[in-house]
Amino acid sequence: MKSLILLSVGVALGLGIAHLAVRTAGGQRLLDDIDGSVTSFRAAVVDGYKTREAELRSATDPTTEG
């Protein structure tokens, strides 16, 4: 229970600090950079997942040779 409370407090503090940081030009740039990095990472993960899924499907598909 203590861990859940600490997690909740940490999330609330993080959101509060992010809300204050977005009001400044430097904070806005920082959050935009973080958002861009997260978006790029997410796109890479999705691409890798789809590529691996296609490899597995082709390996188990009886209509393909190989």
Jmol script that loads the backbone (N, CA, C; Angstrom):
load data "model"
ATOM      1  N   MET A   1       0.820  -1.184   0.000  1.00  0.00           N
ATOM      2  CA  MET A   1       0.000   0.000   0.000  1.00  0.00           C
ATOM      3  C   MET A   1       0.870   1.257   0.000  1.00  0.00           C
ATOM      4  N   LYS A   2       1.975   1.187   0.734  1.00  0.00           N
ATOM      5  CA  LYS A   2       2.879   2.329   0.798  1.00  0.00           C
ATOM      6  C   LYS A   2       3.458   2.628  -0.587  1.00  0.00           C
ATOM      7  N   SER A   3       3.780   1.578  -1.336  1.00  0.00           N
ATOM      8  CA  SER A   3       4.334   1.758  -2.677  1.00  0.00           C
ATOM      9  C   SER A   3       3.331   2.440  -3.598  1.00  0.00           C
ATOM     10  N   LEU A   4       2.070   2.069  -3.485  1.00  0.00           N
ATOM     11  CA  LEU A   4       1.035   2.679  -4.311  1.00  0.00           C
ATOM     12  C   LEU A   4       0.883   4.158  -3.990  1.00  0.00           C
ATOM     13  N   ILE A   5       0.949   4.495  -2.726  1.00  0.00           N
ATOM     14  CA  ILE A   5       0.851   5.898  -2.316  1.00  0.00           C
ATOM     15  C   ILE A   5       2.049   6.684  -2.837  1.00  0.00           C
ATOM     16  N   LEU A   6       3.244   6.122  -2.696  1.00  0.00           N
ATOM     17  CA  LEU A   6       4.437   6.802  -3.193  1.00  0.00           C
ATOM     18  C   LEU A   6       4.387   6.974  -4.710  1.00  0.00           C
ATOM     19  N   LEU A   7       3.912   5.972  -5.407  1.00  0.00           N
ATOM     20  CA  LEU A   7       3.774   6.071  -6.856  1.00  0.00           C
ATOM     21  C   LEU A   7       2.794   7.176  -7.226  1.00  0.00           C
ATOM     22  N   SER A   8       1.672   7.230  -6.541  1.00  0.00           N
ATOM     23  CA  SER A   8       0.665   8.258  -6.809  1.00  0.00           C
ATOM     24  C   SER A   8       1.217   9.653  -6.546  1.00  0.00           C
ATOM     25  N   VAL A   9       1.938   9.810  -5.451  1.00  0.00           N
ATOM     26  CA  VAL A   9       2.539  11.108  -5.125  1.00  0.00           C
ATOM     27  C   VAL A   9       3.569  11.483  -6.185  1.00  0.00           C
ATOM     28  N   GLY A  10       4.377  10.533  -6.615  1.00  0.00           N
ATOM     29  CA  GLY A  10       5.379  10.797  -7.640  1.00  0.00           C
ATOM     30  C   GLY A  10       4.768  11.204  -8.965  1.00  0.00           C
ATOM     31  N   VAL A  11       3.706  10.531  -9.354  1.00  0.00           N
ATOM     32  CA  VAL A  11       3.018  10.880 -10.603  1.00  0.00           C
ATOM     33  C   VAL A  11       2.416  12.275 -10.500  1.00  0.00           C
ATOM     34  N   ALA A  12       1.786  12.570  -9.377  1.00  0.00           N
ATOM     35  CA  ALA A  12       1.176  13.888  -9.187  1.00  0.00           C
ATOM     36  C   ALA A  12       2.236  14.986  -9.210  1.00  0.00           C
ATOM     37  N   LEU A  13       3.353  14.765  -8.536  1.00  0.00           N
ATOM     38  CA  LEU A  13       4.428  15.761  -8.551  1.00  0.00           C
ATOM     39  C   LEU A  13       4.998  15.930  -9.957  1.00  0.00           C
ATOM     40  N   GLY A  14       5.194  14.833 -10.660  1.00  0.00           N
ATOM     41  CA  GLY A  14       5.713  14.907 -12.023  1.00  0.00           C
ATOM     42  C   GLY A  14       4.795  15.679 -12.949  1.00  0.00           C
ATOM     43  N   LEU A  15       3.499  15.432 -12.837  1.00  0.00           N
ATOM     44  CA  LEU A  15       2.542  16.169 -13.662  1.00  0.00           C
ATOM     45  C   LEU A  15       2.530  17.646 -13.299  1.00  0.00           C
ATOM     46  N   GLY A  16       2.620  17.942 -12.014  1.00  0.00           N
ATOM     47  CA  GLY A  16       2.648  19.338 -11.577  1.00  0.00           C
ATOM     48  C   GLY A  16       3.873  20.070 -12.085  1.00  0.00           C
ATOM     49  N   ILE A  17       5.020  19.427 -11.995  1.00  0.00           N
ATOM     50  CA  ILE A  17       6.254  20.046 -12.482  1.00  0.00           C
ATOM     51  C   ILE A  17       6.209  20.213 -13.996  1.00  0.00           C
ATOM     52  N   ALA A  18       5.702  19.221 -14.706  1.00  0.00           N
ATOM     53  CA  ALA A  18       5.586  19.329 -16.165  1.00  0.00           C
ATOM     54  C   ALA A  18       4.639  20.459 -16.545  1.00  0.00           C
ATOM     55  N   HIS A  19       3.567  20.620 -15.788  1.00  0.00           N
ATOM     56  CA  HIS A  19       2.616  21.701 -16.064  1.00  0.00           C
ATOM     57  C   HIS A  19       3.283  23.061 -15.879  1.00  0.00           C
ATOM     58  N   LEU A  20       4.102  23.196 -14.861  1.00  0.00           N
ATOM     59  CA  LEU A  20       4.814  24.456 -14.644  1.00  0.00           C
ATOM     60  C   LEU A  20       5.908  24.661 -15.688  1.00  0.00           C
ATOM     61  N   ALA A  21       6.585  23.597 -16.079  1.00  0.00           N
ATOM     62  CA  ALA A  21       7.682  23.706 -17.038  1.00  0.00           C
ATOM     63  C   ALA A  21       7.191  24.092 -18.421  1.00  0.00           C
ATOM     64  N   VAL A  22       5.996  23.666 -18.782  1.00  0.00           N
ATOM     65  CA  VAL A  22       5.487  23.944 -20.123  1.00  0.00           C
ATOM     66  C   VAL A  22       5.196  25.439 -20.304  1.00  0.00           C
ATOM     67  N   ARG A  23       5.111  26.158 -19.222  1.00  0.00           N
ATOM     68  CA  ARG A  23       4.834  27.600 -19.296  1.00  0.00           C
ATOM     69  C   ARG A  23       6.046  28.412 -19.741  1.00  0.00           C
ATOM     70  N   THR A  24       7.244  27.858 -19.640  1.00  0.00           N
ATOM     71  CA  THR A  24       8.450  28.570 -20.055  1.00  0.00           C
ATOM     72  C   THR A  24       8.888  28.063 -21.424  1.00  0.00           C
ATOM     73  N   ALA A  25       9.619  28.905 -22.143  1.00  0.00           N
ATOM     74  CA  ALA A  25      10.074  28.525 -23.481  1.00  0.00           C
ATOM     75  C   ALA A  25      11.041  27.342 -23.409  1.00  0.00           C
ATOM     76  N   GLY A  26      11.954  27.380 -22.459  1.00  0.00           N
ATOM     77  CA  GLY A  26      12.911  26.280 -22.310  1.00  0.00           C
ATOM     78  C   GLY A  26      12.228  24.984 -21.916  1.00  0.00           C
ATOM     79  N   GLY A  27      11.266  25.089 -21.023  1.00  0.00           N
ATOM     80  CA  GLY A  27      10.521  23.906 -20.604  1.00  0.00           C
ATOM     81  C   GLY A  27       9.708  23.323 -21.744  1.00  0.00           C
ATOM     82  N   GLN A  28       9.133  24.199 -22.543  1.00  0.00           N
ATOM     83  CA  GLN A  28       8.353  23.739 -23.700  1.00  0.00           C
ATOM     84  C   GLN A  28       9.246  23.002 -24.686  1.00  0.00           C
ATOM     85  N   ARG A  29      10.453  23.558 -24.936  1.00  0.00           N
ATOM     86  CA  ARG A  29      11.397  22.892 -25.842  1.00  0.00           C
ATOM     87  C   ARG A  29      11.813  21.527 -25.290  1.00  0.00           C
ATOM     88  N   LEU A  30      12.071  21.476 -23.986  1.00  0.00           N
ATOM     89  CA  LEU A  30      12.467  20.214 -23.364  1.00  0.00           C
ATOM     90  C   LEU A  30      11.370  19.165 -23.511  1.00  0.00           C
ATOM     91  N   LEU A  31      10.148  19.543 -23.212  1.00  0.00           N
ATOM     92  CA  LEU A  31       9.041  18.591 -23.324  1.00  0.00           C
ATOM     93  C   LEU A  31       8.782  18.201 -24.775  1.00  0.00           C
ATOM     94  N   ASP A  32       8.983  19.135 -25.710  1.00  0.00           N
ATOM     95  CA  ASP A  32       8.849  18.798 -27.131  1.00  0.00           C
ATOM     96  C   ASP A  32       9.923  17.795 -27.556  1.00  0.00           C
ATOM     97  N   ASP A  33      11.158  17.989 -27.054  1.00  0.00           N
ATOM     98  CA  ASP A  33      12.234  17.041 -27.361  1.00  0.00           C
ATOM     99  C   ASP A  33      11.924  15.656 -26.796  1.00  0.00           C
ATOM    100  N   ILE A  34      11.438  15.626 -25.564  1.00  0.00           N
ATOM    101  CA  ILE A  34      11.081  14.346 -24.946  1.00  0.00           C
ATOM    102  C   ILE A  34       9.962  13.680 -25.733  1.00  0.00           C
ATOM    103  N   ASP A  35       8.965  14.465 -26.126  1.00  0.00           N
ATOM    104  CA  ASP A  35       7.845  13.918 -26.898  1.00  0.00           C
ATOM    105  C   ASP A  35       8.330  13.361 -28.235  1.00  0.00           C
ATOM    106  N   GLY A  36       9.238  14.079 -28.890  1.00  0.00           N
ATOM    107  CA  GLY A  36       9.780  13.596 -30.154  1.00  0.00           C
ATOM    108  C   GLY A  36      10.553  12.302 -29.990  1.00  0.00           C
ATOM    109  N   SER A  37      11.327  12.222 -28.912  1.00  0.00           N
ATOM    110  CA  SER A  37      12.096  11.002 -28.648  1.00  0.00           C
ATOM    111  C   SER A  37      11.178   9.822 -28.358  1.00  0.00           C
ATOM    112  N   VAL A  38      10.155  10.054 -27.569  1.00  0.00           N
ATOM    113  CA  VAL A  38       9.211   8.980 -27.234  1.00  0.00           C
ATOM    114  C   VAL A  38       8.458   8.531 -28.483  1.00  0.00           C
ATOM    115  N   THR A  39       8.068   9.488 -29.316  1.00  0.00           N
ATOM    116  CA  THR A  39       7.358   9.155 -30.553  1.00  0.00           C
ATOM    117  C   THR A  39       8.247   8.333 -31.485  1.00  0.00           C
ATOM    118  N   SER A  40       9.519   8.717 -31.608  1.00  0.00           N
ATOM    119  CA  SER A  40      10.450   7.961 -32.448  1.00  0.00           C
ATOM    120  C   SER A  40      10.669   6.555 -31.905  1.00  0.00           C
ATOM    121  N   PHE A  41      10.825   6.441 -30.595  1.00  0.00           N
ATOM    122  CA  PHE A  41      11.015   5.133 -29.970  1.00  0.00           C
ATOM    123  C   PHE A  41       9.793   4.256 -30.190  1.00  0.00           C
ATOM    124  N   ARG A  42       8.612   4.838 -30.001  1.00  0.00           N
ATOM    125  CA  ARG A  42       7.375   4.079 -30.191  1.00  0.00           C
ATOM    126  C   ARG A  42       7.264   3.591 -31.632  1.00  0.00           C
ATOM    127  N   ALA A  43       7.596   4.449 -32.587  1.00  0.00           N
ATOM    128  CA  ALA A  43       7.527   4.060 -33.995  1.00  0.00           C
ATOM    129  C   ALA A  43       8.507   2.924 -34.292  1.00  0.00           C
ATOM    130  N   ALA A  44       9.700   2.972 -33.701  1.00  0.00           N
ATOM    131  CA  ALA A  44      10.684   1.913 -33.912  1.00  0.00           C
ATOM    132  C   ALA A  44      10.206   0.592 -33.318  1.00  0.00           C
ATOM    133  N   VAL A  45       9.588   0.645 -32.146  1.00  0.00           N
ATOM    134  CA  VAL A  45       9.073  -0.573 -31.515  1.00  0.00           C
ATOM    135  C   VAL A  45       7.954  -1.172 -32.361  1.00  0.00           C
ATOM    136  N   VAL A  46       7.047  -0.335 -32.837  1.00  0.00           N
ATOM    137  CA  VAL A  46       5.940  -0.818 -33.666  1.00  0.00           C
ATOM    138  C   VAL A  46       6.472  -1.420 -34.959  1.00  0.00           C
ATOM    139  N   ASP A  47       7.450  -0.760 -35.574  1.00  0.00           N
ATOM    140  CA  ASP A  47       8.032  -1.272 -36.815  1.00  0.00           C
ATOM    141  C   ASP A  47       8.704  -2.626 -36.582  1.00  0.00           C
ATOM    142  N   GLY A  48       9.467  -2.730 -35.509  1.00  0.00           N
ATOM    143  CA  GLY A  48      10.120  -3.995 -35.181  1.00  0.00           C
ATOM    144  C   GLY A  48       9.115  -5.097 -34.905  1.00  0.00           C
ATOM    145  N   TYR A  49       8.052  -4.757 -34.201  1.00  0.00           N
ATOM    146  CA  TYR A  49       7.007  -5.739 -33.892  1.00  0.00           C
ATOM    147  C   TYR A  49       6.353  -6.239 -35.176  1.00  0.00           C
ATOM    148  N   LYS A  50       6.009  -5.315 -36.063  1.00  0.00           N
ATOM    149  CA  LYS A  50       5.350  -5.710 -37.312  1.00  0.00           C
ATOM    150  C   LYS A  50       6.280  -6.529 -38.197  1.00  0.00           C
ATOM    151  N   THR A  51       7.561  -6.162 -38.230  1.00  0.00           N
ATOM    152  CA  THR A  51       8.528  -6.921 -39.017  1.00  0.00           C
ATOM    153  C   THR A  51       8.663  -8.340 -38.485  1.00  0.00           C
ATOM    154  N   ARG A  52       8.790  -8.467 -37.169  1.00  0.00           N
ATOM    155  CA  ARG A  52       8.924  -9.796 -36.564  1.00  0.00           C
ATOM    156  C   ARG A  52       7.653 -10.616 -36.750  1.00  0.00           C
ATOM    157  N   GLU A  53       6.513  -9.962 -36.637  1.00  0.00           N
ATOM    158  CA  GLU A  53       5.249 -10.659 -36.844  1.00  0.00           C
ATOM    159  C   GLU A  53       5.166 -11.202 -38.270  1.00  0.00           C
ATOM    160  N   ALA A  54       5.591 -10.393 -39.251  1.00  0.00           N
ATOM    161  CA  ALA A  54       5.575 -10.842 -40.642  1.00  0.00           C
ATOM    162  C   ALA A  54       6.534 -12.015 -40.845  1.00  0.00           C
ATOM    163  N   GLU A  55       7.708 -11.962 -40.197  1.00  0.00           N
ATOM    164  CA  GLU A  55       8.657 -13.075 -40.298  1.00  0.00           C
ATOM    165  C   GLU A  55       8.057 -14.362 -39.733  1.00  0.00           C
ATOM    166  N   LEU A  56       7.431 -14.251 -38.581  1.00  0.00           N
ATOM    167  CA  LEU A  56       6.840 -15.439 -37.959  1.00  0.00           C
ATOM    168  C   LEU A  56       5.668 -15.976 -38.767  1.00  0.00           C
ATOM    169  N   ARG A  57       4.867 -15.082 -39.308  1.00  0.00           N
ATOM    170  CA  ARG A  57       3.738 -15.534 -40.124  1.00  0.00           C
ATOM    171  C   ARG A  57       4.231 -16.251 -41.377  1.00  0.00           C
ATOM    172  N   SER A  58       5.272 -15.710 -42.015  1.00  0.00           N
ATOM    173  CA  SER A  58       5.776 -16.354 -43.230  1.00  0.00           C
ATOM    174  C   SER A  58       6.457 -17.684 -42.902  1.00  0.00           C
ATOM    175  N   ALA A  59       7.041 -17.798 -41.724  1.00  0.00           N
ATOM    176  CA  ALA A  59       7.699 -19.050 -41.336  1.00  0.00           C
ATOM    177  C   ALA A  59       6.681 -20.145 -41.026  1.00  0.00           C
ATOM    178  N   THR A  60       5.506 -19.765 -40.564  1.00  0.00           N
ATOM    179  CA  THR A  60       4.496 -20.766 -40.211  1.00  0.00           C
ATOM    180  C   THR A  60       3.425 -20.927 -41.281  1.00  0.00           C
ATOM    181  N   ASP A  61       3.495 -20.125 -42.335  1.00  0.00           N
ATOM    182  CA  ASP A  61       2.505 -20.193 -43.407  1.00  0.00           C
ATOM    183  C   ASP A  61       2.837 -21.375 -44.323  1.00  0.00           C
ATOM    184  N   PRO A  62       1.947 -22.344 -44.447  1.00  0.00           N
ATOM    185  CA  PRO A  62       2.245 -23.527 -45.267  1.00  0.00           C
ATOM    186  C   PRO A  62       2.274 -23.235 -46.769  1.00  0.00           C
ATOM    187  N   THR A  63       1.787 -22.088 -47.200  1.00  0.00           N
ATOM    188  CA  THR A  63       1.765 -21.793 -48.634  1.00  0.00           C
ATOM    189  C   THR A  63       3.079 -21.220 -49.126  1.00  0.00           C
ATOM    190  N   THR A  64       3.981 -20.844 -48.221  1.00  0.00           N
ATOM    191  CA  THR A  64       5.269 -20.303 -48.643  1.00  0.00           C
ATOM    192  C   THR A  64       6.331 -21.372 -48.514  1.00  0.00           C
ATOM    193  N   GLU A  65       7.340 -21.252 -49.349  1.00  0.00           N
ATOM    194  CA  GLU A  65       8.451 -22.194 -49.283  1.00  0.00           C
ATOM    195  C   GLU A  65       9.579 -21.565 -48.486  1.00  0.00           C
ATOM    196  N   GLY A  66      10.363 -22.380 -47.816  1.00  0.00           N
ATOM    197  CA  GLY A  66      11.522 -21.845 -47.115  1.00  0.00           C
ATOM    198  C   GLY A  66      11.665 -22.389 -45.828  1.00  0.00           C
TER     199      GLY A  66
END
end "model"
wireframe off; spacefill off
backbone 0.3
color backbone group
